[in-house]
Amino acid sequence: MRISEVVLTPIAFPDPPLLNSAGVHQPWALRTIVELRCGDGLTGIGETYGDAPHLRLLETAAPHLVGLDPFDTNGLLSRVRQALGVVDVPDRHGLTGGSSPQKTVLRVFSPFEVACLDLQGKLIGRPVVDLLGGKVRDEVAFSAYLFYKWAKHPADGSPDEYGEALDPPGIVAQARHLVDRYGFRSIKLKGGVFPPHEEVEAIRALRAEFPGLPLRLDPNAAWSVPTSLEIAEQTAGLLEYLEDPTPGIDGMAQVAREAPMPLATNMCVVSPDDLAPGFAAGCVGVVLADHHYWGGLRRSAELAAICRTWGVGVSMHSNSHLGISLAAMTHLGGALPELTYAADTHTPWQYGVDVLTEPLSIVDGTVRVPGKPGLGVDLDPDALARLHENYLRCGITERDDTSYMRTFDPTYERRRPRW
């Protein structure tokens, strides 16, 4: 069985005005759906970023995969490397750390690897979790992901079910909605939007409303080292972990030496090159793995094993995504003994929009690991076509939170650190 055709479909789906340290989400989120077809109706699927520079790299690599055995993922990586050469395409919105040629290659390789694993599972009649070593848990825990947000997109949006959240009461109301609807058992707040003391007040309000749930705060490196140390002291006993309070390995290491809680990251340890210096510096106590840029599911499992060796905890990072990514994350989480913290997910923010015939459900804060062959989910061609039409019509080809914010606030400056 060989790959006979590679199909790439860029898509767009509605995204609410979620605020972060880089600006605000645009009205449409972009993704690319990957299909590896082997004939006889057998197809493996993957999901990745939809920004134009990334899509061009996928299109460059795709023709080189025809004729590949889907079990030959080492050969897959070799073909991707040869197709791309030496290239470094940064993440423009800047919320997943620095870029490098190695990270770019792994980012392109990842959705093809996931699609190959989906094919492998279908060919042998086993779920992807078995290809990663077998289940260590039946359900994977996910965390409620809170955002400061506007009630609607200012230009042409309609209010959504979550409403405005620009102060502690708004954040608590948002958390209550998510916890009641999905049963989440931990809560993460995306910070870096308002002065740090205001975000601390939101954390205190969440602790009062949800006394038994672990809390996290992620300002996406918006704080200086002194500010990070001050906020770490103020939130002692409140936070399960503090995520990326300040930029860089050196800055994180300074904070980690004095902070009373673990520091987590998806911004300073983001590629294999970062592991040795980051862990030797003691900059982080939790790595948020992300198979989309760590090079797929098997390399994310390797990352988890390295974290275990260093005594570093593991969670999973999330960007705006749909159900194929959620399924891949769930299989990975089901196979990782090292997954010590609930994973992030943007699933509630997609408002039920998906490309799958039957998207996975979050129940009691968890997603059950699928037992059907491959990823255990099926692509809906009609939904895929509709979301591709969105992509063609929406006029957005690259995520740019900062420029979108400047259309409403021309004085807005992206600074890191800001406080």
N, C-alpha and C positions, 0 to 999 in steps of 0.2 A: 504494500500500500504506500503510495507516494502522493505528495501534495501536487495537485494538478492546477490549482488556481488560487490566487490570493486576492480577496476583495476587501477594500477599505472604504468605509462609509462614514464620512464626517456628519455629525448630528448636532443639534442644538435643542435645549429644553429650558423652560422658564426657570429663572433663578431669582430669589428674593433679594432685596437690598441689604445684604449682610455686611456689617462694618468690620474692618480689621485695621492693622497698623499700616497697610499699604493703601487704604482707601475704602472702596465699597464695591460689592459684586455688581456686575452689569446685569441687564435684564435677561440675558441668555447665557447659559453655561454650555461649553463646547466639549464634545468627546468624539472619539473615533472608534467605531466598531470594526473589529478584525474578523474575517472569516477565512479559514484555511479549508479549502474543499479538496476532497480526495476521490470524487466520483461516487456513483451508486448512492447518492444522497447523503453521504457522510461528511459532516462539516464540524470543525472545531472553532470555537469563538473566543475572542478576547476583547478587552476594552482598555482604552488609553486616552491620553490627552487629545484635544482637538485643535490646538493652536496651529496656525498655518506653518510656522517653521518646523514643528514636530511632524505635522502631516507630510511635509515634503520629504523628511527623512524616512518616514514609513514607506512612502511611494518609491523612494530610491532603493530601499532594501527589498521590497516585495517581489520584484521579478526574479531575484536571486534565490528565492525559496522554492520555486517550482522544481519538482523532481526530488525534493528532500523527503527522507523517511521521517515521519512525525516522531519516532522514538529517538531520533538522532539530535538531541537538543545541543550537544556539544558542536555538532556540525552546523546547527542553526546559528549559534553564536559566532562561529567562524565566518559564516556567509554574511552575517550582518556587519561584522567588523570590516570585512573586505569591501563590502558595498559602500560603507560610509567613509572609510579612510579615517583620517585624523580630523575630527570635527568637534566643536564645542558650542552647543546651542543652549543658552541660559534660559532659566525659568523666569519669564519677564515679571510676573507678579511678586516673585521673591519670597515666597512663604515656604519654600522647601530647601533653603540653604543655597550654598554656592554651586557653581557648575564646573564641569571638567570634561575632557574628551571621554574618559571612562564612564562617567555618569550618563553622558548623552547616549553612548552605545548601549548601556544597560537599559536605559529608558525606552529605546527603540526595540530592543530584544524582548522586553518583558511581555507585551501583549501577544507576540508570536509564541513565546514559551507557554503562556497560559493556554492558548489555542491548541498547541501541540499536546499538552497534558489532557485537555478536554478530548482530543482525538484518541490519545492513548487509552484513556478510561473507557471510551465508547468501543474501541476495538477489542479490549479484553473483558468488558463487562464489569468494570470496577470503578468506584468513585475516585475522584482525584485525591481525596484525603488518604486513600490506601497507597497511592503512588508516592505520597510524602512520608510514609512510614506507618500509617494507620491511625485511627482515632485514639486520642487520649481523653477526649470529652465529647459528649453528644451535642451540647449546645455551646456556642461561643457568645460571651457577654460583650455587649456594646454599651457605650456611655451616651447619655443625653448631651448633645452638643449645643450649647447656648451661644447666641450672638446678640450683641447690640445691633439694632436694626431700625430702619425707618418703617413706617406703616405701609409705604408703597414706593415704587420708583417715581420720582418727582415728575418726570416728563409725561408718561402715558400709562402708568401702572394703576392697578386696582388694589385696594387693601386685601391682605391675605388673612388666613385664619389665626395667625399668631399675633398680628397687630404690632404696634410700635413697642420698642423696648430700648429706652434711652436712660433709664435710671434703675435703682434697685427694685422698686415695685414692679416695673416692667419686666425685668429679668426673672424675678420670682414667679410672675404670672406665666411667662414663657416656660419656665422649668416645670411648673405644675401641669401645664398642658401636655408637655412631652412625657412626663412621668406617668400621668393618669392614662394617656393614650397608649404608650408603648411599654410601660412597666420598668423603665430604666432604673438601675440600682446604683448608678454613680453619675456624676454631673461634671461637665467641663465648660468653663466660660472662656470664650475667645476675648481676650483683653487687648491692650495696646491701643485703645480707641480714645479713652478719656484719661485725665490725670490719675495716676496710680491710686491715690487715696480714695477716689470715687469708686474704682473697681474693687478695692478692698471692702468698701461698704456693701457692694453687691454680694461679695463672698460671705460677709457676715449675715446679710439678710437671707442668703441661701442656707447657711448653717442653721439659722433660727427656724426656717420653714421645713428643712429636711435634716433633722439632727442625726439621723442614722446613715446618711449616704455620703460616701467619699466625694470630695470636691477637688477640682483641679483648676488652675488658672494659666492661660497661655497668652502672653502679650506679644509674641512673635518678635522678640529681641528689641522691643521699643524702649527699654530702660537702660540707663547706665549701670555700671557696677555698684556705685554707692546707693543709687535708688533701689536696685535689686536687693541689696543687703537690708535696706530699711524695710522694704515690703516683705521680705522673707521673715524678718523678725516680727512684723505686725501680724502675719498670718500663721505664725507658729501654732500648731495644734488644730488649724483649720483646713489645711491642704494635704491631700494625699501625695501630690507632687506639684512642683512649680515648673512649668514648661518654658524653655527658651526665654528667660527673662532678659538676657543681654546678649549682644552679638559675640560670636567667635568662641573657639576652644579656650583661649587664654582668659577671656572675660568670664565665661561660664565656670572655669576652674577656680577663679578667684571667689566667685559667689558660692560655689559648691563647698569650699573649705569651711565656710562659716554658716551656711544656711541650715536651719533645723529640720528641713524636709529634703527628700531627694529632688534633684533637678532632672527633668526629662528633656529630650530633644528630638526634633526632626529637621533641625536647621544647621547644627554645627557638626554632627556626625552623620553624614549623608551619603558616603560612598566608602568602598574598601580602603581608600587612601587615608581616610580620617580615623580609622579604628585604632591603630597603634598610637598616634599622638593624642587622640582624644581620651582613650582609656588610661594611658600612662599619666596624663595630666589630672585624671580623676574629675573630669569636667561634667560627668553625667552619671546618674544612677538608674535611668530608664531610657532606653532607645525606642522610639516609635518607628517600627519597621514599616516600610511602604513598598510593596512589591512592584509598584509602577515605576519606581526609579532605582530600586536595589537590584533589579535584574530578574524579576519573576519570583515564583513561589519557592523553587529549590534554593536559590541564593538567599532568599529571606530566611529559610530554615537554617542555612549555614550561618547567617548573621546571628540568629537566636542562639545557636550553639556557641559562637564566640562570646556572646554576652554572658552565657552561663559560665564560661571559663573565667571571665573577669568579675563575676558576681554582680552583673548589671541586669536589671529587670527589663522586660520586654512588653510593649504594647503595640498598637498599630495606628498609623497616621491615616487620615482621610482627607481627600479633596472632594470637590463636587463630583459625584459619580452616579452611575446607574447600577442595575441589578447584576450585570456580569461581574463587575468589580466586587460587589458585595458577596456574590457566590464564591469568587476566588479567595477573598479575605476569610470567609467562613471555613472553607476547606483548609486553608493555611492555619487558622486559629485552632481548628479541630485537631491538627496534627502536632502542635507545638507544646511540649511539656513546659517550655520556658515562658509561655504567655501568662504573665503574672498580674496583668492589669486589663480591665475591660478596654476594648478597642474603640477608636473613634469611628463615627459614620455620619455622613451628610444625608442619609436616606430620608429622614423625615422632611428635609427641605426640598425634596423633589416632588412633593405633593402627589405621589402615586404615579407620576409619569415614568414609563420604563420602555425598554425594547424587548422585554420578555413576555412570553405567553402567561406565565404564572410566577411573578416575582416572589422572592423569599420574604417571609414575614418576621417582624420583630415582636416577640411575645415574652412578657415578663423580663424585658431587657436583653433577651438572647435571641440568636438565630440558630435553628437546628441545622446540623451538618447534613447536607443532602445525601441520600443513600443511592440515588440512581447513578448509572454510569457517567463518567466524565464530570463536568461541573454540576450536572443534575438539573440544568435549566435549559430552556429552549428559546431561540430567537423568534420573535414575532415579525414576520416580513412586513406586514401592514404598518405596525408601529414604527419599525425602522424607516420605512418610506416617509411616514409623516414627519418624523424627527429630522430626516434629511432635508425635507422641504423647509422646515424651520431654519435649518442651517443656510440654505440657499437664499432665504428671504430676510433673515435677521440683520444682515449687514455687518456682523461681528465675525472677525476671523482670528482674533487673538485676545486672550484675556488681558485686561489692563485696568485694574482697580483704581490706580492713581489718576489716570487721565479721565476716567469716568467721574471720579470725585471732583475733579477740577471743572467739569462742566457745570457744576452747581456751586462750587466754592473755588473761584479762580485763585484765591490766595493759598490754597492748600499746598503744603510742602510735605513730601515724603522724606522723613528723617529717621535714621536709626543709629544710635538711640535718640528718642524724642524727649525723654524725661530723665 
